[in-house]
Amino acid sequence: MDTALILDVDGTLVDTTYHHALAWYRAFREVGVAVPVWRLHRAIGMGGDQLVAAVAGDEVERSHGDRVRELWKAEADRLMPEIRPFDGAVELLDAAGAEGFRVVLASSGKPDHVDHYLDLIGGRERASAWTSSADVSATKPHPELLEAAWERAGTTHALAVGDSVWDCDAAGKLGIPAVGVRTGGFGVDELTEHGARAVYEDLHELRRDLGRLARLAAEARPNRT
């Protein structure tokens, strides 16, 4: 099969969405900016280069953006020991490989965070390649991260899996099909409105549908140059 399965990591394979929302909340609070946790949750899935302006405005980005990202990293580091894989993550990776997908983990996380996640799910043994924020200049909803992952896969076709609307938006810009998993807290309607071709309650449900998803990816006409 000449198809990459491009898997988001944060919030999709490992349970980090609400940890990151809390870390961002604490980081903004340190610079005197109040951003409600619910608003932060809605932005999780964006990279940090996009998130500050998205939730707090361009002026906060100009005045405090780099400092907020630095503070977020420190807060997220403290929460790393609490992170666990979602049930079914390892089984999904194994099944995808057995199905014939070339598995690539498309994370915009910090390199040391990605290393930790790889340890949790045995990613180095189960994936062909992976990315981190160090590999791109712009993160989701820009498509650069998914494109970098796809290039590492070296396949003609690809399918993206993510937990947020930002994953779906990035895939749509590349013309590759995306499917959503509810693990990030986004609703079915939200994910489908942003282009998800299917939405699954958990990773086990997604794993059982891999055969159909392979056919879906093969039928797509991507925008890759």
C-alpha positions in Angstrom: 0.0 0.0 0.0 1.4 3.4 -1.0 -0.4 5.3 1.7 0.8 7.2 4.8 -1.3 7.2 8.0 -0.3 10.6 9.5 -1.3 10.5 13.1 -1.5 13.5 15.4 0.0 12.7 18.8 -1.1 15.3 21.4 -4.7 14.7 22.2 -5.0 11.8 19.7 -2.6 9.1 20.9 -1.7 10.6 24.3 -4.1 12.3 26.7 -2.7 15.8 26.9 -5.4 18.3 25.8 -6.5 19.4 29.2 -3.0 19.4 30.6 -1.9 21.8 27.9 -5.0 24.0 28.5 -4.0 24.3 32.1 -0.4 24.9 31.3 -1.3 27.8 29.0 -3.7 29.2 31.6 -1.0 29.4 34.1 1.5 30.8 31.6 -0.9 33.7 30.6 -1.6 34.3 34.3 2.1 34.8 35.0 2.2 37.8 32.6 -1.1 39.3 33.9 -3.3 38.1 31.1 -6.6 36.3 31.9 -7.6 33.8 29.3 -10.5 31.4 30.4 -9.6 27.8 30.3 -12.5 27.0 28.0 -11.1 29.4 25.4 -7.7 27.8 25.6 -9.2 24.3 25.2 -10.8 25.4 22.0 -7.4 26.4 20.6 -5.5 23.3 21.7 -4.2 21.5 18.6 -2.7 24.8 17.2 1.0 25.1 17.7 2.2 27.6 20.2 3.3 29.9 17.4 -0.4 30.4 16.5 -2.1 30.0 19.8 -1.1 33.2 21.7 -2.6 35.6 19.2 -5.6 33.3 18.5 -6.7 33.4 22.1 -5.4 36.7 23.4 -4.9 39.0 20.4 -2.0 40.4 18.4 -1.0 42.9 21.0 -0.4 40.2 23.6 1.5 38.2 21.0 3.8 41.2 20.4 4.2 42.1 24.0 4.4 38.7 25.7 4.3 35.9 23.1 7.7 34.5 23.6 7.6 34.8 27.4 4.2 33.1 27.5 5.5 30.2 25.4 8.5 29.9 27.7 6.3 29.8 30.7 4.0 27.3 29.0 6.9 25.0 28.4 7.9 25.1 32.1 4.3 24.4 33.2 3.9 21.6 30.6 7.2 20.0 31.7 5.9 19.7 35.2 2.8 17.9 34.0 4.6 15.4 31.8 4.8 12.7 34.4 0.9 12.6 34.5 0.6 12.0 30.7 -0.7 8.6 29.7 -1.5 7.1 26.3 -5.1 6.7 25.3 -6.4 3.2 25.5 -5.9 1.6 22.1 -3.0 3.8 21.0 -0.5 1.0 20.7 -3.0 -1.4 19.2 -3.8 1.2 16.5 -0.2 1.6 15.6 0.3 -2.1 15.3 -2.8 -2.6 13.3 -2.0 0.2 10.9 1.4 -1.3 10.2 -0.2 -4.7 9.6 -2.8 -3.1 7.3 0.0 -1.8 5.1 0.0 1.9 6.1 3.3 3.7 6.5 2.8 5.2 9.9 4.1 8.7 10.6 3.5 10.6 13.9 2.9 14.3 13.1 3.5 16.2 16.4 4.1 19.9 16.7 5.2 19.3 20.3 8.6 20.3 21.7 11.3 17.7 20.8 11.7 16.5 24.4 7.9 16.2 24.8 7.8 14.2 21.6 10.6 11.9 22.9 8.5 11.3 26.0 5.4 10.4 24.0 7.4 8.1 21.8 8.5 6.3 24.9 4.9 5.9 26.1 3.6 4.3 22.9 6.7 2.6 21.6 6.6 5.0 18.7 10.2 4.5 17.6 9.5 0.8 16.9 6.0 1.3 15.5 6.3 4.4 13.3 8.4 5.0 10.2 9.1 8.6 11.2 7.9 11.5 13.4 8.0 15.2 13.6 8.3 17.9 16.3 8.1 21.7 16.3 11.8 21.8 15.4 11.0 20.5 11.9 8.7 23.3 10.7 8.4 27.1 10.9 4.6 27.2 11.1 2.3 24.7 12.9 -1.4 23.8 12.5 -3.7 24.9 11.2 -1.0 25.6 8.6 -0.3 22.5 6.6 3.5 22.5 6.9 3.6 20.0 9.7 1.5 17.4 7.8 3.4 18.0 4.6 6.7 17.4 6.4 5.3 14.1 7.9 4.0 13.1 4.5 7.4 13.8 2.8 9.1 11.6 5.4 6.6 8.8 4.6 7.5 9.0 0.9 4.1 7.8 -0.2 1.7 8.9 -3.0 -1.4 9.0 -0.8 -2.0 9.9 2.8 -4.7 10.0 5.4 -4.6 12.3 8.5 -6.0 11.4 11.9 -6.4 14.1 14.6 -8.6 15.2 17.5 -9.1 18.9 16.6 -10.6 21.0 13.9 -7.0 22.4 13.3 -5.9 18.9 12.2 -8.8 18.8 9.7 -8.1 22.3 8.4 -4.4 21.5 7.8 -5.3 18.2 6.0 -7.8 20.0 3.8 -5.2 22.5 2.6 -3.1 19.5 1.4 -6.2 17.9 -0.2 -5.8 14.7 1.9 -8.7 13.1 3.7 -8.9 13.6 7.5 -10.7 11.7 10.1 -11.4 12.8 13.7 -11.3 11.2 17.1 -13.4 12.6 20.0 -10.4 12.4 22.4 -9.7 16.1 22.2 -13.2 17.2 23.3 -14.4 18.5 19.9 -17.9 17.6 18.8 -18.8 15.4 15.8 -20.5 18.3 14.0 -17.5 20.6 14.5 -15.1 18.0 13.1 -17.2 17.2 10.1 -17.8 20.9 9.4 -14.0 21.3 9.2 -13.7 18.4 6.7 -13.5 15.2 8.7 -14.7 12.3 6.6 -15.5 10.3 9.6 -15.4 10.8 13.4 -14.7 8.1 15.9 -15.4 7.9 19.6 -12.1 6.3 20.4 -9.0 4.7 18.9 -10.5 1.2 19.1 -13.4 2.2 16.8 -11.0 3.9 14.4 -8.7 0.8 14.3 -11.7 -1.4 13.3 -12.3 0.9 10.3 -8.7 1.0 8.9 -9.6 -1.1 5.8 -12.2 1.4 4.7 -9.9 4.4 5.5 -7.2 2.9 3.3 -9.6 2.9 0.4 -10.7 6.5 1.2 -7.1 7.7 1.1 -6.4 5.9 -2.2 -9.4 7.6 -3.9 -8.3 11.1 -2.8 -6.6 13.6 -5.2 -4.1 15.5 -3.0 -2.7 19.0 -3.6 0.9 17.9 -3.1 3.4 19.6 -5.4 
